[in-house]
Amino acid sequence: MVAAKRTRDVVLTAIWGENPVFRQILGVCSALAVTNLVLNTMVMGAAVIFTTALSGLTVSLMRKYTPRIIRMMVEVLIIAFYVILFDQALKAYWPDMSRNLGPYVGLIITNCIIMGRAEAFANTNPPLLSFLDGLSSGIGYSLVLISVAVVRELLGMGSLLGVGMPFFSSSIWDRWIIMVMPPGAFFTLAVIVWIARTVQKDKERKDTKVKK
C-alpha cells in the first residue's frame, strides 16, 4: 500500500505537480523550435520520454558505483548514449522525420530537464522509481509541447497531423501565419503556462482551506 502510494505520488508529481515546463520553466527551447507541427512534436516528445526514463534508470543503477567527483560527467555520457541511440534509429527508419527535426533531437543532450531529474531524483532513489520519475517527467513535458503544437498547427495551418480541419479551411478561417513562427510558440506556451499555474494555485488554495 505504501509502495503504491509512493509510486502514484512520483508519477503525479512529475506529470503535474512539478511539471518541468509550466512549473519549473525548463526545456522551453524545444517548445519554441519544433511545435509548429503536431507530428514533429510527438516524435520529439517520444525522444525525451525515451531518454529521461532510461537515463533515470541507468543513473540509479550506477549511483553507488559512481564517484561523486565525476558523477555529472557520467550522467551526461549516459544521456548522450540514449539520445544518440534514438537519433540513429530515427535516421535509419524515418529519415524524413530526422531531416524535419534537424539538430533538435541531438540537442536533447543539453536539455536541463533530463540532467535535473538525474541529479534530483535518480541519484537518491531506487531504479524502478527513477524509471517512473523519468518516464512521467517526459510525459508531462510532451503533453505541454503537444498542447502548444495543436494550437499552432490548427491556427497557423488549418490542419491537425497534416489533415485539414473543415472549420479551419482557408474559405472560413484566415490562417494566423504568426502561429507557425517562433513568436506564435512563445505566446501559446505563455497562455498554457498561465492557465496551468492558475489551476494549480486554485487547487492549492482549496487544499489549504480544507486543512484549516
C-alpha positions as a Markdown table, in Angstrom:
| # | Residue | x | y | z |
|---|---|---|---|---|
| 1 | Met | 0.0 | 0.0 | 0.0 |
| 2 | Val | 2.8 | 2.4 | 0.9 |
| 3 | Ala | 4.8 | 1.5 | -2.2 |
| 4 | Ala | 1.7 | 2.0 | -4.4 |
| 5 | Lys | 1.1 | 5.4 | -2.8 |
| 6 | Arg | 4.7 | 6.4 | -3.3 |
| 7 | Thr | 4.7 | 5.3 | -6.9 |
| 8 | Arg | 1.5 | 7.3 | -7.5 |
| 9 | Asp | 2.9 | 10.4 | -5.9 |
| 10 | Val | 6.0 | 10.2 | -8.0 |
| 11 | Val | 4.0 | 9.9 | -11.2 |
| 12 | Leu | 1.5 | 12.6 | -10.4 |
| 13 | Thr | 4.2 | 15.0 | -9.1 |
| 14 | Ala | 6.4 | 14.6 | -12.3 |
| 15 | Ile | 3.4 | 14.9 | -14.7 |
| 16 | Trp | 1.5 | 17.7 | -13.0 |
| 17 | Gly | 2.7 | 18.9 | -9.6 |
| 18 | Glu | 6.3 | 19.6 | -10.7 |
| 19 | Asn | 5.8 | 19.6 | -14.5 |
| 20 | Pro | 9.2 | 20.6 | -16.0 |
| 21 | Val | 7.7 | 23.2 | -18.4 |
| 22 | Phe | 5.0 | 25.1 | -16.7 |
| 23 | Arg | 6.1 | 24.6 | -13.1 |
| 24 | Gln | 9.9 | 24.8 | -13.4 |
| 25 | Ile | 10.1 | 26.6 | -16.8 |
| 26 | Leu | 12.7 | 24.1 | -18.2 |
| 27 | Gly | 13.1 | 22.8 | -21.7 |
| 28 | Val | 11.3 | 25.7 | -23.4 |
| 29 | Cys | 13.7 | 25.8 | -26.3 |
| 30 | Ser | 12.0 | 22.7 | -27.8 |
| 31 | Ala | 8.7 | 24.3 | -27.2 |
| 32 | Leu | 9.7 | 27.2 | -29.4 |
| 33 | Ala | 11.5 | 25.2 | -32.0 |
| 34 | Val | 9.6 | 22.1 | -33.0 |
| 35 | Thr | 5.9 | 22.7 | -32.1 |
| 36 | Asn | 4.8 | 24.1 | -35.4 |
| 37 | Leu | 3.6 | 20.6 | -36.4 |
| 38 | Val | 1.9 | 18.0 | -34.0 |
| 39 | Leu | 3.7 | 15.0 | -35.6 |
| 40 | Asn | 7.1 | 16.6 | -35.2 |
| 41 | Thr | 6.3 | 17.4 | -31.6 |
| 42 | Met | 5.1 | 13.8 | -30.9 |
| 43 | Val | 8.4 | 12.4 | -32.1 |
| 44 | Met | 10.4 | 14.9 | -30.1 |
| 45 | Gly | 8.3 | 14.0 | -27.0 |
| 46 | Ala | 8.9 | 10.3 | -27.6 |
| 47 | Ala | 12.7 | 11.1 | -27.8 |
| 48 | Val | 12.5 | 12.9 | -24.5 |
| 49 | Ile | 10.4 | 10.2 | -22.8 |
| 50 | Phe | 12.8 | 7.5 | -24.0 |
| 51 | Thr | 15.9 | 9.4 | -22.8 |
| 52 | Thr | 14.5 | 10.6 | -19.4 |
| 53 | Ala | 13.1 | 7.2 | -18.5 |
| 54 | Leu | 16.2 | 5.1 | -19.4 |
| 55 | Ser | 18.8 | 7.6 | -18.2 |
| 56 | Gly | 17.0 | 7.8 | -14.9 |
| 57 | Leu | 17.1 | 4.0 | -14.6 |
| 58 | Thr | 20.7 | 3.8 | -15.6 |
| 59 | Val | 21.9 | 6.6 | -13.3 |
| 60 | Ser | 20.0 | 5.0 | -10.4 |
| 61 | Leu | 21.6 | 1.6 | -11.1 |
| 62 | Met | 25.1 | 3.2 | -11.2 |
| 63 | Arg | 24.6 | 5.7 | -8.3 |
| 64 | Lys | 26.5 | 3.6 | -5.7 |
| 65 | Tyr | 29.4 | 2.9 | -8.0 |
| 66 | Thr | 29.9 | 6.4 | -9.5 |
| 67 | Pro | 32.5 | 8.7 | -7.7 |
| 68 | Arg | 31.0 | 12.0 | -6.8 |
| 69 | Ile | 33.8 | 13.9 | -8.5 |
| 70 | Ile | 32.8 | 12.6 | -11.9 |
| 71 | Arg | 29.1 | 12.0 | -11.4 |
| 72 | Met | 27.9 | 14.7 | -13.7 |
| 73 | Met | 30.2 | 13.7 | -16.5 |
| 74 | Val | 28.9 | 10.1 | -16.2 |
| 75 | Glu | 25.3 | 11.4 | -16.3 |
| 76 | Val | 26.0 | 13.4 | -19.4 |
| 77 | Leu | 27.6 | 10.4 | -21.1 |
| 78 | Ile | 24.5 | 8.2 | -20.2 |
| 79 | Ile | 22.1 | 10.8 | -21.5 |
| 80 | Ala | 24.2 | 11.2 | -24.7 |
| 81 | Phe | 24.2 | 7.5 | -25.3 |
| 82 | Tyr | 20.4 | 7.2 | -25.2 |
| 83 | Val | 19.9 | 10.4 | -27.3 |
| 84 | Ile | 22.3 | 9.1 | -30.0 |
| 85 | Leu | 20.6 | 5.7 | -29.9 |
| 86 | Phe | 17.2 | 7.4 | -30.6 |
| 87 | Asp | 18.7 | 9.7 | -33.2 |
| 88 | Gln | 20.4 | 6.9 | -35.2 |
| 89 | Ala | 17.2 | 4.8 | -35.1 |
| 90 | Leu | 15.3 | 7.8 | -36.4 |
| 91 | Lys | 17.8 | 8.4 | -39.2 |
| 92 | Ala | 17.7 | 4.7 | -40.2 |
| 93 | Tyr | 13.9 | 4.1 | -40.1 |
| 94 | Trp | 12.4 | 7.5 | -40.5 |
| 95 | Pro | 14.8 | 9.7 | -42.4 |
| 96 | Asp | 12.2 | 12.3 | -43.5 |
| 97 | Met | 11.3 | 13.0 | -39.8 |
| 98 | Ser | 15.0 | 13.1 | -38.9 |
| 99 | Arg | 15.5 | 15.8 | -41.5 |
| 100 | Asn | 12.4 | 17.7 | -40.3 |
| 101 | Leu | 13.7 | 17.8 | -36.7 |
| 102 | Gly | 17.2 | 18.6 | -37.8 |
| 103 | Pro | 19.6 | 19.1 | -34.9 |
| 104 | Tyr | 16.9 | 19.3 | -32.2 |
| 105 | Val | 17.0 | 15.6 | -31.3 |
| 106 | Gly | 20.7 | 15.8 | -30.7 |
| 107 | Leu | 20.2 | 18.9 | -28.5 |
| 108 | Ile | 18.2 | 16.8 | -26.1 |
| 109 | Ile | 21.6 | 16.0 | -24.5 |
| 110 | Thr | 21.7 | 19.6 | -23.2 |
| 111 | Asn | 18.1 | 19.6 | -22.0 |
| 112 | Cys | 18.2 | 20.5 | -18.4 |
| 113 | Ile | 15.1 | 18.5 | -17.6 |
| 114 | Ile | 17.0 | 15.2 | -18.1 |
| 115 | Met | 20.0 | 16.3 | -16.1 |
| 116 | Gly | 17.8 | 17.8 | -13.4 |
| 117 | Arg | 15.8 | 14.5 | -12.9 |
| 118 | Ala | 19.1 | 12.5 | -12.8 |
| 119 | Glu | 20.6 | 14.8 | -10.2 |
| 120 | Ala | 17.4 | 15.5 | -8.1 |
| 121 | Phe | 15.8 | 12.0 | -8.2 |
| 122 | Ala | 17.8 | 9.2 | -9.8 |
| 123 | Asn | 20.9 | 9.7 | -7.6 |
| 124 | Thr | 18.9 | 9.1 | -4.4 |
| 125 | Asn | 16.2 | 6.7 | -5.3 |
| 126 | Pro | 15.9 | 3.0 | -6.4 |
| 127 | Pro | 15.9 | 2.1 | -10.1 |
| 128 | Leu | 12.2 | 1.4 | -10.6 |
| 129 | Leu | 11.1 | 4.7 | -9.1 |
| 130 | Ser | 13.8 | 6.6 | -11.0 |
| 131 | Phe | 12.5 | 5.0 | -14.2 |
| 132 | Leu | 8.9 | 6.0 | -13.4 |
| 133 | Asp | 10.0 | 9.5 | -12.5 |
| 134 | Gly | 11.9 | 9.9 | -15.8 |
| 135 | Leu | 9.0 | 8.4 | -17.7 |
| 136 | Ser | 6.5 | 10.7 | -16.0 |
| 137 | Ser | 8.6 | 13.8 | -16.4 |
| 138 | Gly | 9.0 | 13.1 | -20.1 |
| 139 | Ile | 5.2 | 12.5 | -20.5 |
| 140 | Gly | 4.5 | 15.8 | -18.6 |
| 141 | Tyr | 6.9 | 17.6 | -20.9 |
| 142 | Ser | 5.5 | 16.0 | -24.0 |
| 143 | Leu | 1.9 | 16.9 | -23.1 |
| 144 | Val | 2.7 | 20.6 | -22.8 |
| 145 | Leu | 4.6 | 20.5 | -26.1 |
| 146 | Ile | 1.7 | 18.7 | -27.9 |
| 147 | Ser | -0.8 | 21.2 | -26.5 |
| 148 | Val | 1.3 | 24.0 | -27.9 |
| 149 | Ala | 1.6 | 22.2 | -31.3 |
| 150 | Val | -2.1 | 21.5 | -31.6 |
| 151 | Val | -3.0 | 25.2 | -31.2 |
| 152 | Arg | -0.2 | 26.3 | -33.5 |
| 153 | Glu | -1.0 | 23.8 | -36.3 |
| 154 | Leu | -4.7 | 24.5 | -36.1 |
| 155 | Leu | -4.5 | 28.3 | -36.1 |
| 156 | Gly | -1.5 | 28.6 | -38.4 |
| 157 | Met | -2.1 | 25.8 | -41.0 |
| 158 | Gly | -5.7 | 24.8 | -40.5 |
| 159 | Ser | -4.7 | 21.2 | -40.1 |
| 160 | Leu | -4.1 | 18.6 | -37.4 |
| 161 | Leu | -1.5 | 15.9 | -38.0 |
| 162 | Gly | -1.4 | 17.1 | -41.6 |
| 163 | Val | -5.2 | 16.5 | -42.1 |
| 164 | Gly | -7.2 | 19.7 | -43.0 |
| 165 | Met | -9.9 | 20.6 | -40.5 |
| 166 | Pro | -13.1 | 21.8 | -42.1 |
| 167 | Phe | -13.7 | 24.8 | -39.7 |
| 168 | Phe | -10.1 | 26.0 | -40.3 |
| 169 | Ser | -10.3 | 25.8 | -44.1 |
| 170 | Ser | -9.0 | 28.8 | -45.9 |
| 171 | Ser | -12.5 | 29.8 | -47.0 |
| 172 | Ile | -13.7 | 30.2 | -43.4 |
| 173 | Trp | -10.6 | 30.9 | -41.4 |
| 174 | Asp | -7.8 | 33.4 | -42.1 |
| 175 | Arg | -4.8 | 31.4 | -41.0 |
| 176 | Trp | -2.6 | 33.1 | -38.5 |
| 177 | Ile | 0.9 | 32.9 | -40.1 |
| 178 | Ile | 2.5 | 34.2 | -36.9 |
| 179 | Met | 1.4 | 30.9 | -35.2 |
| 180 | Val | 3.9 | 28.9 | -37.3 |
| 181 | Met | 6.7 | 31.3 | -36.4 |
| 182 | Pro | 8.7 | 31.4 | -33.1 |
| 183 | Pro | 6.5 | 34.2 | -31.6 |
| 184 | Gly | 3.5 | 32.0 | -32.0 |
| 185 | Ala | 5.1 | 29.3 | -29.9 |
| 186 | Phe | 6.1 | 31.9 | -27.3 |
| 187 | Phe | 2.6 | 33.3 | -27.0 |
| 188 | Thr | 0.9 | 29.9 | -26.9 |
| 189 | Leu | 3.3 | 28.5 | -24.3 |
| 190 | Ala | 2.8 | 31.6 | -22.2 |
| 191 | Val | -1.0 | 31.1 | -22.2 |
| 192 | Ile | -0.8 | 27.4 | -21.4 |
| 193 | Val | 1.6 | 28.1 | -18.5 |
| 194 | Trp | -0.7 | 30.8 | -17.2 |
| 195 | Ile | -3.7 | 28.5 | -17.3 |
| 196 | Ala | -1.9 | 25.6 | -15.7 |
| 197 | Arg | -0.5 | 27.7 | -12.9 |
| 198 | Thr | -3.9 | 29.3 | -12.3 |
| 199 | Val | -5.4 | 25.8 | -11.9 |
| 200 | Gln | -2.6 | 24.7 | -9.6 |
| 201 | Lys | -2.9 | 27.8 | -7.4 |
| 202 | Asp | -6.7 | 27.4 | -7.1 |
| 203 | Lys | -6.2 | 23.7 | -6.0 |
| 204 | Glu | -3.5 | 24.7 | -3.5 |
| 205 | Arg | -5.8 | 27.3 | -2.1 |
| 206 | Lys | -8.7 | 24.9 | -1.7 |
| 207 | Asp | -6.4 | 22.3 | -0.1 |
| 208 | Thr | -5.1 | 24.8 | 2.4 |
| 209 | Lys | -8.7 | 25.7 | 3.3 |
| 210 | Val | -9.6 | 22.1 | 3.8 |
| 211 | Lys | -6.6 | 21.5 | 6.1 |
| 212 | Lys | -7.5 | 24.5 | 8.2 |
